Amino acid sequence: MNVGRLYCTSCNYQFVPKTDKMPIRCPYCDKDGTLEKATQAQDLIDEISRETVEREEREKY
């Protein structure tokens, strides 16, 4: 399983882990529990597409 691009909420460092394992701490500032998955452009497009489909379904009725 690929973790994908991550960012640190403490120092805003972004990186792609070299392993499939989710890191525990930021490799730049070394703080625990500050890593989150970075939002990619495709993630935003997918979210908007889902919302559009849901809205169109609701408007049908």
N, CA, C and O atoms as a MOPAC input file, in Angstrom:
PM7 MOZYME 1SCF
protein

 N      0.83500 1    -1.18200 1     0.00000 1
 C      0.00000 1     0.00000 1     0.00000 1
 C      0.88100 1     1.24700 1     0.00000 1
 O      1.73100 1     1.40600 1     0.87600 1
 N      0.68400 1     2.12100 1    -0.96800 1
 C      1.46700 1     3.33700 1    -1.05800 1
 C      0.84800 1     4.40900 1    -0.16700 1
 O     -0.34900 1     4.67900 1    -0.26300 1
 N      1.64400 1     5.01200 1     0.68700 1
 C      1.16100 1     6.03500 1     1.61800 1
 C      0.87500 1     7.33100 1     0.86400 1
 O     -0.07700 1     8.03400 1     1.20200 1
 N      1.67200 1     7.66200 1    -0.14400 1
 C      1.49200 1     8.89800 1    -0.90200 1
 C      2.23300 1    10.05300 1    -0.26300 1
 O      3.02900 1     9.85800 1     0.65600 1
 N      1.97600 1    11.23900 1    -0.74100 1
 C      2.65300 1    12.43800 1    -0.25400 1
 C      2.08900 1    12.81700 1     1.11800 1
 O      0.87700 1    12.80900 1     1.33500 1
 N      2.99500 1    13.14700 1     2.03100 1
 C      2.62600 1    13.54500 1     3.38700 1
 C      3.14300 1    14.94600 1     3.66700 1
 O      4.07600 1    15.42200 1     3.02000 1
 N      2.51700 1    15.60100 1     4.64600 1
 C      3.05800 1    16.87700 1     5.10900 1
 C      2.98000 1    16.93500 1     6.62000 1
 O      2.15000 1    16.28000 1     7.25000 1
 N      3.86400 1    17.73400 1     7.17900 1
 C      3.92900 1    17.91500 1     8.62600 1
 C      3.12700 1    19.15400 1     8.99400 1
 O      3.34600 1    20.22600 1     8.43100 1
 N      2.20600 1    19.01300 1     9.93000 1
 C      1.38000 1    20.14600 1    10.35100 1
 C      2.15700 1    21.11700 1    11.23600 1
 O      1.69100 1    22.22500 1    11.50300 1
 N      3.32300 1    20.71100 1    11.68300 1
 C      4.13500 1    21.56900 1    12.52800 1
 C      5.06200 1    22.48200 1    11.70800 1
 O      5.10300 1    23.69400 1    11.92100 1
 N      5.80600 1    21.87500 1    10.76200 1
 C      6.79400 1    22.65300 1    10.00500 1
 C      6.44800 1    22.79400 1     8.52200 1
 O      7.16800 1    23.45900 1     7.77700 1
 N      5.32600 1    22.15900 1     8.08500 1
 C      4.84700 1    22.20000 1     6.69100 1
 C      5.77100 1    21.50400 1     5.69800 1
 O      5.65300 1    21.72300 1     4.49300 1
 N      6.68100 1    20.67900 1     6.17900 1
 C      7.55000 1    19.90600 1     5.29000 1
 C      6.71700 1    18.86000 1     4.55800 1
 O      5.91200 1    18.16800 1     5.18000 1
 N      6.90200 1    18.73500 1     3.23300 1
 C      6.18600 1    17.73900 1     2.43800 1
 C      7.18700 1    16.73900 1     1.87900 1
 O      8.29100 1    17.10200 1     1.47400 1
 N      6.78400 1    15.47800 1     1.86500 1
 C      7.66800 1    14.43800 1     1.37200 1
 C      6.87500 1    13.18700 1     1.01800 1
 O      5.72000 1    13.02900 1     1.41100 1
 N      7.52700 1    12.30200 1     0.26300 1
 C      6.97300 1    10.99500 1    -0.05900 1
 C      7.84400 1     9.96600 1     0.64700 1
 O      9.04300 1     9.89200 1     0.37800 1
 N      7.26500 1     9.16600 1     1.55100 1
 C      8.06200 1     8.16800 1     2.26900 1
 C      8.68700 1     7.16000 1     1.30200 1
 O      8.09600 1     6.80800 1     0.28200 1
 N      9.87700 1     6.71000 1     1.63900 1
 C     10.58000 1     5.73900 1     0.79700 1
 C     10.05200 1     4.32700 1     0.98100 1
 O     10.34800 1     3.44900 1     0.17100 1
 N      9.27300 1     4.09300 1     2.03200 1
 C      8.68800 1     2.77600 1     2.27500 1
 C      7.16700 1     2.88900 1     2.24900 1
 O      6.62000 1     3.99200 1     2.23600 1
 N      6.49400 1     1.75500 1     2.24200 1
 C      5.02800 1     1.73900 1     2.26100 1
 C      4.46500 1     1.91900 1     3.66400 1
 O      3.25300 1     2.03100 1     3.84300 1
 N      5.34100 1     1.94500 1     4.64700 1
 C      4.93500 1     2.08800 1     6.03900 1
 C      4.73500 1     3.56100 1     6.39500 1
 O      5.55700 1     4.40600 1     6.04100 1
 N      3.64400 1     3.86400 1     7.09400 1
 C      3.37000 1     5.23800 1     7.50200 1
 C      4.37100 1     5.66500 1     8.57500 1
 O      4.43100 1     5.03800 1     9.63200 1
 N      5.15700 1     6.71300 1     8.33000 1
 C      6.10800 1     7.17800 1     9.34500 1
 C      5.38800 1     7.74500 1    10.56400 1
 O      4.25000 1     8.20500 1    10.46100 1
 N      6.04100 1     7.71200 1    11.69700 1
 C      5.46600 1     8.19800 1    12.94600 1
 C      5.82100 1     9.65700 1    13.18200 1
 O      5.02300 1    10.41100 1    13.73900 1
 N      7.01500 1    10.05600 1    12.76300 1
 C      7.46200 1    11.42800 1    13.01500 1
 C      7.99400 1    12.07800 1    11.74800 1
 O      8.39000 1    11.40100 1    10.80000 1
 N      7.99300 1    13.38100 1    11.75200 1
 C      8.48100 1    14.15800 1    10.61900 1
 C      9.99500 1    13.98300 1    10.48400 1
 O     10.72200 1    14.11200 1    11.47000 1
 N     10.47600 1    13.69000 1     9.26900 1
 C     11.91300 1    13.52600 1     9.09800 1
 C     12.67100 1    14.85700 1     9.16000 1
 O     13.89500 1    14.85900 1     9.29400 1
 N     11.96900 1    15.97900 1     9.06500 1
 C     12.61700 1    17.28400 1     9.09100 1
 C     12.69700 1    17.87100 1    10.50400 1
 O     13.77900 1    18.22800 1    10.97200 1
 N     11.53500 1    17.97000 1    11.18400 1
 C     11.52300 1    18.57200 1    12.53300 1
 C     11.50700 1    17.53600 1    13.64600 1
 O     11.67400 1    17.87900 1    14.81600 1
 N     11.30400 1    16.24900 1    13.28500 1
 C     11.35600 1    15.12000 1    14.22000 1
 C     10.24000 1    15.12100 1    15.26700 1
 O     10.40300 1    14.52600 1    16.33200 1
 N      9.10900 1    15.77800 1    14.98600 1
 C      7.98600 1    15.78400 1    15.93400 1
 C      7.06200 1    14.60300 1    15.65700 1
 O      6.83100 1    14.23600 1    14.50500 1
 N      6.53900 1    14.01500 1    16.72900 1
 C      5.60800 1    12.88100 1    16.64400 1
 C      4.18700 1    13.35500 1    16.35400 1
 O      3.77500 1    14.42300 1    16.80800 1
 N      3.43800 1    12.55000 1    15.59200 1
 C      2.01200 1    12.75600 1    15.41400 1
 C      1.61400 1    13.98100 1    14.62000 1
 O      0.48100 1    14.44500 1    14.75100 1
 N      2.49400 1    14.52100 1    13.80700 1
 C      2.16700 1    15.74200 1    13.06100 1
 C      1.98400 1    15.49200 1    11.56800 1
 O      1.77400 1    16.44000 1    10.81000 1
 N      2.05800 1    14.23200 1    11.12900 1
 C      1.98700 1    13.93600 1     9.69700 1
 C      0.57100 1    13.66100 1     9.24100 1
 O     -0.17900 1    12.93700 1     9.89700 1
 N      0.21200 1    14.24700 1     8.10800 1
 C     -1.08500 1    14.02000 1     7.48300 1
 C     -0.87700 1    13.82500 1     5.99600 1
 O      0.13700 1    14.24400 1     5.43600 1
 N     -1.84700 1    13.18500 1     5.36300 1
 C     -1.77800 1    12.98900 1     3.92200 1
 C     -2.00000 1    14.33700 1     3.23600 1
 O     -2.95100 1    15.05000 1     3.55300 1
 N     -1.12900 1    14.67700 1     2.30600 1
 C     -1.25000 1    15.93500 1     1.57100 1
 C     -2.37300 1    15.81100 1     0.54800 1
 O     -2.54800 1    14.75900 1    -0.06700 1
 N     -3.12200 1    16.87600 1     0.37100 1
 C     -4.20000 1    16.89300 1    -0.60400 1
 C     -3.61200 1    17.10900 1    -1.99100 1
 O     -2.86600 1    18.06100 1    -2.21900 1
 N     -3.94800 1    16.22900 1    -2.90000 1
 C     -3.50400 1    16.32700 1    -4.28800 1
 C     -4.61000 1    16.97800 1    -5.11700 1
 O     -5.77400 1    16.96100 1    -4.71600 1
 N     -4.26600 1    17.54000 1    -6.24400 1
 C     -5.25800 1    18.15300 1    -7.12900 1
 C     -6.32900 1    17.14200 1    -7.52100 1
 O     -7.51200 1    17.47900 1    -7.58300 1
 N     -5.91600 1    15.90600 1    -7.78600 1
 C     -6.88900 1    14.87900 1    -8.18900 1
 C     -7.87500 1    14.58700 1    -7.06200 1
 O     -9.04100 1    14.29600 1    -7.32700 1
 N     -7.42600 1    14.65900 1    -5.80700 1
 C     -8.33000 1    14.45900 1    -4.66900 1
 C     -9.43300 1    15.51100 1    -4.67600 1
 O    -10.59700 1    15.19600 1    -4.42600 1
 N     -9.06800 1    16.76400 1    -4.96200 1
 C    -10.05900 1    17.84300 1    -4.99800 1
 C    -11.03700 1    17.65600 1    -6.15600 1
 O    -12.23900 1    17.87000 1    -5.99900 1
 N    -10.52100 1    17.25700 1    -7.31400 1
 C    -11.38400 1    17.01900 1    -8.47500 1
 C    -12.36800 1    15.89100 1    -8.18800 1
 O    -13.55000 1    15.99700 1    -8.51600 1
 N    -11.88300 1    14.81100 1    -7.57700 1
 C    -12.75500 1    13.68600 1    -7.23800 1
 C    -13.84200 1    14.10000 1    -6.25200 1
 O    -14.99500 1    13.69400 1    -6.39200 1
 N    -13.48100 1    14.90000 1    -5.26200 1
 C    -14.44900 1    15.34500 1    -4.25900 1
 C    -15.53400 1    16.21300 1    -4.90100 1
 O    -16.71700 1    16.04600 1    -4.60800 1
 N    -15.13600 1    17.12600 1    -5.76000 1
 C    -16.10700 1    17.98900 1    -6.43100 1
 C    -17.00900 1    17.17500 1    -7.34600 1
 O    -18.20900 1    17.43900 1    -7.43100 1
 N    -16.43900 1    16.18900 1    -8.03000 1
 C    -17.23800 1    15.33100 1    -8.90300 1
 C    -18.28600 1    14.56100 1    -8.11200 1
 O    -19.44100 1    14.47300 1    -8.52700 1
 N    -17.88300 1    14.00200 1    -6.96700 1
 C    -18.83500 1    13.27100 1    -6.12000 1
 C    -19.94700 1    14.19200 1    -5.62900 1
 O    -21.12000 1    13.81800 1    -5.64300 1
 N    -19.57700 1    15.39800 1    -5.19300 1
 C    -20.58400 1    16.33700 1    -4.70300 1
 C    -21.55100 1    16.73900 1    -5.80900 1
 O    -22.74700 1    16.89500 1    -5.56100 1
 N    -21.04600 1    16.90500 1    -7.01800 1
 C    -21.89800 1    17.27000 1    -8.15100 1
 C    -22.88900 1    16.15700 1    -8.44900 1
 O    -24.07200 1    16.42500 1    -8.65600 1
 N    -22.43100 1    14.92800 1    -8.47300 1
 C    -23.30400 1    13.77900 1    -8.74100 1
 C    -24.37100 1    13.67400 1    -7.64600 1
 O    -25.54500 1    13.45000 1    -7.94100 1
 N    -23.96400 1    13.83500 1    -6.39000 1
 C    -24.92000 1    13.75400 1    -5.27500 1
 C    -25.97300 1    14.85300 1    -5.38000 1
 O    -27.15800 1    14.60200 1    -5.16000 1
 N    -25.54700 1    16.06600 1    -5.71400 1
 C    -26.48000 1    17.18100 1    -5.83200 1
 C    -27.45900 1    16.93500 1    -6.97300 1
 O    -28.65400 1    17.19300 1    -6.83100 1
 N    -26.96500 1    16.44000 1    -8.09800 1
 C    -27.84200 1    16.15100 1    -9.23700 1
 C    -28.84700 1    15.06000 1    -8.89000 1
 O    -29.99900 1    15.12200 1    -9.31800 1
 N    -28.42500 1    14.06800 1    -8.12400 1
 C    -29.34500 1    12.99900 1    -7.69100 1
 C    -30.44200 1    13.57100 1    -6.79000 1
 O    -31.61000 1    13.20800 1    -6.93000 1
 N    -30.07700 1    14.45100 1    -5.87800 1
 C    -31.07300 1    15.05600 1    -4.97200 1
 C    -32.05900 1    15.93200 1    -5.75300 1
 O    -33.24300 1    15.97800 1    -5.42100 1
 N    -31.57900 1    16.61700 1    -6.77400 1
 C    -32.44000 1    17.52300 1    -7.55400 1
 C    -33.40900 1    16.77300 1    -8.45500 1
 O    -34.40100 1    17.34600 1    -8.90700 1
 N    -33.13800 1    15.50700 1    -8.71900 1
 C    -34.03500 1    14.72900 1    -9.56500 1
 C    -35.37700 1    14.50800 1    -8.89000 1
 O    -36.39800 1    14.38400 1    -9.56700 1
 N    -35.38800 1    14.45800 1    -7.57300 1
 C    -36.61400 1    14.10400 1    -6.83700 1
 C    -37.28100 1    15.30200 1    -6.27100 1
 O    -38.32200 1    15.18200 1    -5.62500 1

